[in-house]
Amino acid sequence: MGASVIEFPTIRITDLPDPDALRTVAAGVASYDWVVFTSVNGVERFWSALRTAGADARIFRGVRVCAIGPATGAALHGKGIRPDLVPSEFVAEATVQALASSSDLRRCRILLPRAEIARAALPDGLRAHGAVVDEVAAYRTERDGAEADEVRKRLMAGEIDLITFTASSTVRNYVDLLGADVAGAEVASIGPITSRTARQLGLPVHVEAAEYTIPGLTDAIVTHYTQLQG
């Protein structure tokens, strides 16, 4: 759309040093009532563990699958799985409500493969409805930021108009690397959870996506600048 984009990764996705736990639950996925996938990374790592265990999508027969967000749903379609549930809002709290509305969660066995460190809202919310939740780490996120010095120079020189954040982890790592001084730049957030983290760490939020996806964030940014120009 004509923007000059500076890519500045603040997190790096890495494999687990010991994936045995993931392989074990992947091989036994048929024992669960639901499997909830929270990201494309979780889908990819889970399927890698599934292949190592000598299984494929057929093992999901009789198991219902929830995908948080359309990208996660698309990744599952690519593996031969059609999600039974994709919540209308792509956050943990909405996922809990969607699952609770779709079935009786009491004593329901739910598998949650996701990042090694993640918010407790999803498993805690499901357990509050009586579900038995097994969390398993599928991957880990580590701090990146190799270009921090260059980005800091450009920021302080007024060469950056807008900073985008797509997850709370990117906010935390950005502040660790560069601090909370955005030097006049505006901040765009992918959704309310990320916005809350930004504000807690001293960052202003000028743009927040209505749909918590990359396309939704792009649309919100376009709308923001259109309104400024109008």
Number of C-alpha atoms within 10 A of each C-alpha: 5 4 5 8 9 10 8 17 15 23 19 12 13 13 13 16 8 8 16 11 12 24 22 14 21 26 18 15 19 17 15 20 18 23 22 24 24 24 20 20 21 22 23 17 20 24 21 17 23 22 14 13 16 9 16 17 13 10 15 20 10 12 15 18 22 23 26 23 23 17 15 22 25 16 19 23 12 11 14 12 17 16 19 14 18 20 20 14 17 18 18 21 16 16 26 21 14 17 19 17 10 10 9 12 21 14 13 18 17 25 23 21 25 23 21 13 11 13 10 9 14 20 20 16 18 23 18 13 17 16 19 19 20 14 17 20 20 26 22 19 17 11 17 17 17 12 13 15 12 10 18 18 12 13 20 14 10 13 13 20 13 16 18 19 22 19 19 21 19 22 24 21 18 22 17 14 18 15 14 17 14 21 15 13 17 16 20 25 29 25 24 16 15 23 26 15 18 26 13 11 15 13 19 18 18 15 22 22 21 15 18 23 18 14 12 16 23 17 14 20 21 13 13 16 11 10 9 8 7 6
